[in-house]
């Protein structure tokens, strides 16, 4: 999910809210994107949907003025992500893992969709997200990290890819759950100590490789530059953007040498 700037008067979906791309409150739209990323090769935007606020759909005058189709039903961002991925899978796209932020990680319906289709994912979840551990104990992500990961030797330093200032290194830790296919991947900022929790699903028959699960997260910075261009284009379009050709090959990633976190 990313906001998009718009200079047109009352286009569909536009409302005033904070836009991270401009750093202030302004008129903008929100879109759901799917980007195909392959390490050392590049990335391409292969699907998108515009999110329309429920208030605009329910307002007959606003719907008429903005040209919304009759009978349009409200869809959450998670549900739009399901639509985009369904189309991508139907076109033959093969994805190693799907990554997304908290909006998608908190969507139970989206996670079930991926699991039903045997699609692995690494989705960020809020610190209040609850896990059931192997002992049958239910804890929030924050509580699990605090109680179980006090030993700093469990953390590993790995790079999340190359950024504008060189390698983006974080401390990572892997936590098992009661399910053999579900895991919690936690990233810790080396300077601030800020934590980011990611709920992971590894399909049956696919090996559980921590580097393979963590590395896709490093692509986020590279996608942001492309999405900033896509946001401008989306503001002038009333329909979903056209898909670009994609490779059916499963992305592969590699990791640099690892060492223990101090």
Backbone torsions as a table, in degrees:
resi	resn	phi	psi	omega
1	UNK	NA	127.4	178.0
2	UNK	-143.3	138.8	176.5
3	UNK	-75.6	156.5	-179.6
4	UNK	-135.3	136.6	-179.6
5	UNK	-74.5	154.1	178.6
6	UNK	-150.2	139.2	178.3
7	UNK	-111.3	-2.0	-179.9
8	UNK	-81.3	157.1	-178.5
9	UNK	-85.2	120.9	173.7
10	UNK	53.0	45.2	172.7
11	UNK	-73.6	163.3	-177.5
12	UNK	-60.7	133.8	174.6
13	UNK	88.1	-10.9	-176.5
14	UNK	-75.9	134.2	172.7
15	UNK	-152.1	161.5	-180.0
16	UNK	-83.3	123.9	175.5
17	UNK	-161.4	172.3	-178.8
18	UNK	-69.6	130.5	179.4
19	UNK	-112.4	114.8	179.6
20	UNK	-63.9	-28.0	-177.3
21	UNK	-71.4	-19.9	178.1
22	UNK	-118.8	-9.8	176.2
23	UNK	73.1	28.0	179.5
24	UNK	-161.3	172.1	176.1
25	UNK	-80.2	128.1	-179.0
26	UNK	-159.9	173.7	175.6
27	UNK	-71.3	136.7	179.5
28	UNK	-168.0	166.7	176.3
29	UNK	-113.5	163.6	177.2
30	UNK	-118.0	132.0	-178.7
31	UNK	-127.6	151.8	175.7
32	UNK	-107.1	121.8	-176.3
33	UNK	-114.3	151.7	169.1
34	UNK	-125.1	119.6	-178.6
35	UNK	-117.1	131.7	177.9
36	UNK	-91.3	124.3	-175.6
37	UNK	-121.7	133.3	174.6
38	UNK	-130.1	122.6	-176.5
39	UNK	-58.5	136.7	179.5
40	UNK	63.0	12.0	178.4
41	UNK	-121.9	-49.4	179.9
42	UNK	144.7	-165.6	179.4
43	UNK	-150.8	155.7	-178.3
44	UNK	-143.9	141.5	176.0
45	UNK	-78.1	116.4	-174.7
46	UNK	-113.3	0.2	178.2
47	UNK	-172.3	150.7	179.6
48	UNK	-162.0	150.7	173.2
49	UNK	-139.3	145.4	175.3
50	UNK	-92.3	132.5	177.3
51	UNK	-87.2	128.7	179.6
52	UNK	-110.3	124.3	179.4
53	UNK	-59.7	145.7	-178.8
54	UNK	-60.7	-35.7	-179.6
55	UNK	-60.8	-34.6	178.9
56	UNK	-75.0	-33.9	178.7
57	UNK	-69.9	-38.8	-177.8
58	UNK	-77.7	-14.8	-179.5
59	UNK	-90.7	107.1	-175.8
60	UNK	-62.2	-34.3	-179.8
61	UNK	-68.4	-49.4	-179.7
62	UNK	-62.6	-39.4	178.8
63	UNK	-61.5	-40.4	-179.7
64	UNK	-68.4	-45.2	-177.9
65	UNK	-63.7	-40.3	-176.3
66	UNK	-87.5	-4.7	175.9
67	UNK	77.7	27.1	177.2
68	UNK	-68.9	140.7	-178.3
69	UNK	-66.5	144.2	177.6
70	UNK	-60.8	142.2	177.3
71	UNK	79.8	8.5	179.2
72	UNK	-64.8	130.7	179.9
73	UNK	-104.4	146.7	179.8
74	UNK	-67.2	136.8	177.4
75	UNK	-127.6	132.3	175.4
76	UNK	-72.0	168.7	179.0
77	UNK	-64.6	-35.8	176.8
78	UNK	-64.6	-40.0	178.6
79	UNK	-68.4	-36.1	175.6
80	UNK	-65.3	-36.6	177.3
81	UNK	-63.1	-37.5	176.5
82	UNK	-62.3	-43.3	179.4
83	UNK	-60.6	-45.6	-178.2
84	UNK	-64.0	-45.6	-177.7
85	UNK	-68.9	-36.1	177.3
86	UNK	-59.8	-42.4	178.7
87	UNK	-66.9	-42.2	179.8
88	UNK	-63.7	-43.8	178.5
89	UNK	-63.5	-38.7	178.8
90	UNK	-65.0	-28.2	178.1
91	UNK	-83.1	-1.6	177.0
92	UNK	96.9	10.1	179.3
93	UNK	-67.6	135.4	177.8
94	UNK	-118.9	118.6	-174.2
95	UNK	-115.6	134.5	176.3
96	UNK	-66.0	-54.9	176.3
97	UNK	-145.7	147.8	173.7
98	UNK	-100.4	130.1	179.6
99	UNK	-113.7	148.3	178.8
100	UNK	-163.9	166.4	-177.8
101	UNK	-88.3	-168.4	-172.2
102	UNK	-62.1	-30.1	179.7
103	UNK	-57.4	-39.2	-176.8
104	UNK	-89.0	-35.0	177.9
105	UNK	-64.0	-30.5	-179.7
106	UNK	-84.2	-3.2	-177.7
107	UNK	-90.2	103.1	-179.4
108	UNK	-60.1	-39.5	-178.4
109	UNK	-63.1	-38.7	179.9
110	UNK	-69.5	-43.5	179.6
111	UNK	-61.9	-40.9	178.6
112	UNK	-65.0	-38.2	177.8
113	UNK	-58.6	-46.9	179.8
114	UNK	-63.7	-43.1	-177.8
115	UNK	-66.7	-38.2	178.0
116	UNK	-64.9	-28.0	-179.6
117	UNK	-97.5	8.9	179.1
118	UNK	63.9	30.3	-177.7
119	UNK	-101.0	119.1	177.6
120	UNK	-68.1	151.0	178.4
121	UNK	-146.2	156.7	172.2
122	UNK	-132.8	96.8	-172.4
123	UNK	-116.0	131.6	178.1
124	UNK	-70.4	141.4	-179.4
125	UNK	-130.1	155.7	178.8
126	UNK	-68.5	161.5	-178.8
127	UNK	-64.1	-19.7	179.9
128	UNK	-87.0	-1.5	179.4
129	UNK	-61.7	133.1	-174.6
130	UNK	-97.8	137.3	179.5
131	UNK	-116.5	146.3	170.6
132	UNK	-105.6	113.8	-176.2
133	UNK	-83.1	174.1	-175.3
134	UNK	-58.6	-31.3	-178.8
135	UNK	-81.5	3.7	-179.5
136	UNK	83.7	7.6	179.8
137	UNK	-86.2	134.2	178.4
138	UNK	-101.9	122.5	-178.9
139	UNK	-135.4	154.0	170.5
140	UNK	-74.0	163.0	179.3
141	UNK	-58.0	-44.6	-179.0
142	UNK	-61.1	-44.6	-179.2
143	UNK	-65.9	-37.8	179.9
144	UNK	-64.7	-42.5	179.2
145	UNK	-66.0	-42.8	-178.4
146	UNK	-64.7	-42.9	-174.7
147	UNK	-81.7	-37.5	-169.4
148	UNK	-102.6	-16.4	-171.9
149	UNK	-119.0	36.3	178.6
150	UNK	-69.4	-29.9	-179.8
151	UNK	-74.9	110.6	-176.5
152	UNK	-67.3	-14.7	179.9
153	UNK	-70.6	-13.8	177.4
154	UNK	-76.9	-17.0	-177.4
155	UNK	-86.3	145.8	177.6
156	UNK	-124.5	142.1	176.8
157	UNK	-89.6	122.2	176.8
158	UNK	-138.9	155.8	178.4
159	UNK	-89.1	139.9	175.1
160	UNK	-97.9	17.6	179.6
161	UNK	113.0	174.3	-178.5
162	UNK	-90.2	127.7	176.7
163	UNK	-109.9	-168.6	-178.9
164	UNK	-66.5	-20.0	179.9
165	UNK	-114.3	24.5	178.8
166	UNK	100.9	-158.1	-177.4
167	UNK	-64.3	134.0	178.1
168	UNK	-98.1	95.6	-174.5
169	UNK	-97.5	137.0	177.7
170	UNK	-134.9	164.9	170.4
171	UNK	-93.5	135.9	-176.4
172	UNK	-125.7	150.6	174.1
173	UNK	-145.7	150.8	-173.5
174	UNK	-119.0	128.8	-176.6
175	UNK	-127.0	125.7	179.2
176	UNK	-79.6	157.3	176.3
177	UNK	-122.3	-176.0	179.3
178	UNK	-65.4	-24.2	178.4
179	UNK	-91.6	131.9	179.1
180	UNK	-69.5	-12.1	-178.8
181	UNK	-103.4	-7.3	-178.3
182	UNK	-115.3	140.0	-177.4
183	UNK	-145.9	162.5	175.0
184	UNK	-113.9	124.4	177.4
185	UNK	-109.7	120.4	-176.2
186	UNK	-112.9	132.9	178.0
187	UNK	-112.8	132.0	179.4
188	UNK	-120.4	129.0	177.8
189	UNK	-69.8	131.2	-173.9
190	UNK	-68.1	-28.1	-177.4
191	UNK	-92.8	-47.6	-174.1
192	UNK	-94.2	-19.6	-176.0
193	UNK	78.9	5.1	-179.3
194	UNK	-62.7	136.6	-178.0
195	UNK	-103.5	144.5	173.0
196	UNK	-131.4	122.2	-176.0
197	UNK	-103.7	136.8	-178.4
198	UNK	-129.6	124.4	178.0
199	UNK	-88.9	128.5	-172.6
200	UNK	-119.2	142.8	173.9
201	UNK	-125.8	125.7	177.8
202	UNK	-114.7	114.7	-176.4
203	UNK	-60.6	155.6	177.6
204	UNK	-60.6	133.2	-179.2
205	UNK	91.6	-11.8	177.8
206	UNK	-98.9	127.7	-176.7
207	UNK	-63.8	145.2	177.7
208	UNK	-87.6	100.4	179.8
209	UNK	-117.9	115.5	-178.0
210	UNK	-60.2	-42.6	177.3
211	UNK	-59.3	-39.7	-179.7
212	UNK	-66.5	-27.9	179.5
213	UNK	-83.1	-32.4	-174.7
214	UNK	-85.0	-37.4	-173.8
215	UNK	-58.5	-37.5	179.5
216	UNK	-58.0	-25.9	-179.1
217	UNK	-64.8	-25.3	179.8
218	UNK	-71.1	-14.2	-179.2
219	UNK	-76.4	-13.2	-175.0
220	UNK	-58.8	-41.7	-178.7
221	UNK	-64.4	-38.4	179.7
222	UNK	-69.8	-31.6	179.9
223	UNK	-72.6	-30.5	-175.8
224	UNK	-59.4	-37.7	-179.6
225	UNK	-65.2	-42.1	179.2
226	UNK	-67.8	-40.9	-177.6
227	UNK	-66.3	-29.1	177.6
228	UNK	-64.5	-31.7	175.1
229	UNK	-74.9	-39.4	-179.7
230	UNK	-65.8	-31.7	-179.7
231	UNK	-63.1	-42.0	180.0
232	UNK	-64.7	-41.1	-180.0
233	UNK	-67.3	-38.6	-177.7
234	UNK	-64.7	-29.9	-177.3
235	UNK	-64.9	-22.9	-178.4
236	UNK	-103.5	7.3	-179.0
237	UNK	-116.1	139.2	-180.0
238	UNK	-98.0	-8.6	-179.6
239	UNK	-124.6	173.4	-178.8
240	UNK	-64.8	149.0	-179.9
241	UNK	-72.1	154.2	-179.5
242	UNK	-72.4	144.3	177.8
243	UNK	-74.3	146.8	175.6
244	UNK	-99.5	155.8	179.1
245	UNK	-57.6	142.5	-179.0
246	UNK	-131.9	156.0	177.9
247	UNK	-87.0	137.9	179.3
248	UNK	-78.5	-6.1	-176.7
249	UNK	-70.3	147.0	177.5
250	UNK	-75.3	130.7	179.6
251	UNK	-61.2	149.0	175.3
252	UNK	-128.7	145.4	-178.3
253	UNK	-130.8	155.7	175.8
254	UNK	-128.1	158.7	-177.6
255	UNK	-120.1	148.0	172.4
256	UNK	-76.0	178.0	179.9
257	UNK	-59.8	141.8	-177.3
258	UNK	-107.8	157.1	174.4
259	UNK	-148.4	165.7	-178.3
260	UNK	-76.4	147.2	178.4
261	UNK	-75.4	145.4	179.0
262	UNK	-69.0	NA	NA
